[in-house]
Amino acid sequence: SEVNLFPPMKMYWNLIFPHLLHFIEITGLIMMTLTEAIVIEQIVQKTIGECILRMNLTEEKTDLHHILHVQCIHLHLYTRKVV
């Protein structure tokens, strides 16, 4: 029988997945509306970097969900300003 070494992973994936789709959607929007690839990369790297940094500091799934949600909102606001 298959042994799952990381039982929390599915739980975390279920929390992260909707935000991941949201992030990809917004990133696509940025790429369509901006011509500067450097700007796109900076935005994406900054957001991913902040997410990973903060995720490492927290264990609570509610905190993780909140952090990712806040990141999406920040990215939304940033794209609105740029566009």
N, C-alpha and C positions, 0 to 999 in steps of 0.2 A: 504494500500500500504506500501511497505517496505521503511523505513526511513534509509538512510545511514548517520551515524553520522561522519564518517571519509572519506569524499570524496577524500582527497589527498592520502589515503592508496593505492588505485589501481594504481595511478600514481607512487608512490614510489615502489610498488611491481613490476611494469613493468620495472623499472630501476634496481632493486635489483636482480630480478629472474635470468637473464643471468649470473650474477656474482656468484649467489648462486650455480648454476649448475657447473660453472667453478671451484668454491671453493671445491665442493664435489668431482669433478673429480680429482683435484690436491691432495686433502686429501686422496683419494683412492690410488693414486700413491705413496704417502708417506708411507702409511700403507703396501703396497706391497713391497716397496724397503727397508724399515727400520725394524729392529727387536725390537728396543727399544720403547716400548709403551709410556714411560715417555717423550721421545723426541717428539713424535707425539703430545702428549697432550700439551706440552709446545708451540709448533709451532701453534697449533690450537687455544689454549687459548689466546696466544699473539695476533694473527691476529684478532680473534673475539673481544677481548678487545679493540684493537686499532680502529677497525671499529666502535664499539658502542660508544666509547669515542668521536671520531671525528664526528660521525653522530649527537650526542647531541649538538655539537657546531655549527652546520650548518643547515640552513633552505633551502638554494637554492638547487634545484634538480640537477643543473649542477655540483655543488660542491660535492654533494652526489655521483653522478655518477663517478666523477673524483677520489674521495677518494677510492671507492670500486675498481675501475679499477687499481689504483696504488697499492692497497693491493694485488690484484691478481698478478701483475707484481712482487712485492717483494717476494711473496710466491713462484712464479715460479723460480726466481733467487736463492732463498734459497734451493729449492728442487734440482736444478741443482748442486749446490755446494755439497750438502749432498750425492746425488747419484753419 
